[in-house]
């Protein structure tokens, strides 16, 4: 089963390059997503046995992160079918940009086969990261996610998307190079251990963590945190993220924010678990708290007065990566809250990016000052936009409220009142900044440009553009009211697997 999880999207990606008609390729995209989700559901019933001598295995943390990735990809695949059909239709009817600096160039400029293949390869590489139990294989998986997703960011092929893709490749490649040094340092730390040679599998390292050289192990975690933290979007290493999330198609932005960042987070969590086993948790925890608070502060500053609503969502991702880092660093109940918040943030942010795609399709701009009257122009999209806003800022009864409250209680239980105050202050600033933008976009009369008969026709909200976001929103609302015992059990197992108390 664990091999099937990797092979289904990988083989589907190869087929997508061969198939010529568009609709069979789009059907393949959805079928591969359904098959992957079915395999993940089967893993909830029974975990598959390890493979390749323990290099690939499924534990509770991998199951949790892989479930998030698979669910988001299924929603994105359904959305992508309608999106690609819409772009194809646009390419047939439009031959020039609609507006200076804000338009999406015709779809014909980017082969659909490449887009579908890269999307499926992206799923395969994220799956590899989740199930990897060897530090080297995990590093390969993270690097592969960069290569698979970079063409997706360049979908529209204009100067801004080219710049965003170049930043993404350059900055993340530097980060992944630093993470490779972290692997080398762990290998050096293992050389001082007595007995048989220690292999760089997570289980082997944790079982013999007492024999690892603490100095080299601390240096390794620094490089892991900086290297993988770049991919995760922790400030001040986040500089690629706002451009990439803003310029990529919204369906790709949903996966970048909701799934890719989690892959980098998981690698850092594996390193933190190793230091915890080596009785060096205080060192890694303090660094995670510092980077967490810094990320929240930087995001709060850039969200205030943000002029691009997709960049606003990108900085919101930086904020929530900070919340996750903070919760892991505090430990105890806060770690459980962070694991639950991983689920809530991913579902909410993917929902918001899909909704942002609907807004961009009608208004033809990402400017927060030019989008008005969303509830009148696109009623369902407007309702989902407001619901997503309330959820992402931690308003009850949505899931993020419960997980953020759990993290806060964990801080107070751990005797960290100063950190708790800084945490609440950052959340308050983000709430004010996002409320100013999102509410102004939702209310008021639509622009005069949307009053023509053509624009009225364009306002029709097809099912494919609403259903995926609505389904994700329903899950976020449900998790704020009731957390299933099965999910709670996996969350607790994930906390134990990551070495938290």
Secondary structure by P-SEA (a helix, b strand, c coil): caaaaaaaaaaaaaaaacccccaaaaaaaaaaaaaaaaaaaaaaaccccccccccccccaaaaaaaaaaaaaaaaaaaaaaaaaaaaaaaaacccccccccccccccccccaaaaaaaaaaaaaaaaaaaacccaaaaaaaaaaaaaaccccccccccaaaaaaaaaaaaaaaaaaaaaaaaaaaaaaaacccccccccccaaaaaaacccccaaaaaaaaaaaaaaaaaaacccccccccaaaaaaccaaaaaaaaccaaaaaaaaaaaaaaaaaaacaaaaaaaaaaaaaaaaaaaaaaaacccccaaaaaaaaaaaaaaaaaaaaaacaaaaaaaaaaaaaaaaaaaaaaaaaaaaaaaccccccccccccccccaaaaaaaaaaaaaaacccccaaaaaaaaaaaaaaaaccaaaaaaaaaaaaaaaaaaaaccccccccccccccccaaaaaaccccccccaaaaaaaaaaaaaaccccaaaaaaaaaaaaaaccc
